[in-house]
Amino acid sequence: MANSNSNNSNKNSSNNNDNNSKMSYEEAGRKGGEKTARTHDKEFYQEIGEKGGEATSENHDKKFYQEIGAKGGSNSSNSNGSSNSSNSSSSNSSNNNNS
């Protein structure tokens, strides 16, 4: 399965070369995110997270939070009682190592 990911990366790279060396949106986003992570600290992410939370609360009512809370509650635990978010973050970190 790991080979298919590396093959896709190679295909994307060759496609970029075929398109006059234009960068894909995916690659541009990845590079931008990596640079942001290198040039900003934990406080930066806390501040933008707080701003996002404030904007969300201004744009949504109590019912919205009840609905997403119910969805999160039903999807956040598996049979052994651990949360899916920790499982997804470990899979995300393994995906980041492949690039």
N, C-alpha and C positions, 0 to 999 in steps of 0.2 A: 504494500500500500504506500509506503514511503517513496517508492520509485515513481508512482504515478504523480505524486506532488512535485518531485524534482523534474519529471518530464513536463508537467504543466509549466513550471518556472522556465524551463528551457524554451518551450513553445512561446511563452509570453515574451521572452527576451528576443527570440528570433522575429516575432511579430513586430516588436518595437523597432528592430533594425530594418525590417521591410517597410515600415511607415516613416521613412526619413528620420530615424532615430527619435521619434516622438515617444514620450513617456506615457504609459497608460494611467488612467485615473487611479487604478488600484496601486500602482507603484508610486505615484505622486503622493497619495494619501499615506502610504506606509512610510515613505521617506520623511514627509512632513511630521508625522507622529513621532518618528524616531528622533528627529532633531528637537522637537518640542520637549520630549522626555529628557534629552541631554542638557537642554539649556534652561529648564525650569525645575524648581524644587517642589517638595511636598506642599508647602504653603500655597503655591500657585494653584495646584490642583484642588486644594481645599477651598480656596476662594472662588474658583470657577464652578465648583460643585455647589457651593452655597448660593451663588447667583442663579444657577440653573434651578435649584430647588425653590428659590423665591419666585422666579418667573413661572415655574410650574404651578405653584400655589396661587398665584395671581390669576392664572388662566383656567384653573379647574376648580370644581366644587367638591364638597364632601363626598358625593356619590362616586366621583372618579377615584378617590383614594380608597373607598370601600371596595370598589370593583378590582382595582389592582392589588389591594391587600388580600382579597379572597383568591385571586389568581396566584399570587406569590405564595400564599399559605398552602394551596393545594399542590403546587409544583415544587415547593422548596425542600421537601424531604423525600428520601427514598426508603427502601425497606430496612436499611440499617440505621436510620435516624439521622444520617449526616445530610447536610444541605447540598443541593445541586450546584449552588454558586461556587463552592470550593472545588467540586468536580469539574465544573466548566473552566474555572481559572487554571486548573492544572492542565487541562487539555489546551487552553489558549497558550499557556507558556510553552508547551511542547511544540505548538504550531509556530510560535515565534522563533524557536531555535532552528527551525528548518529553513529559514530565509537567508 
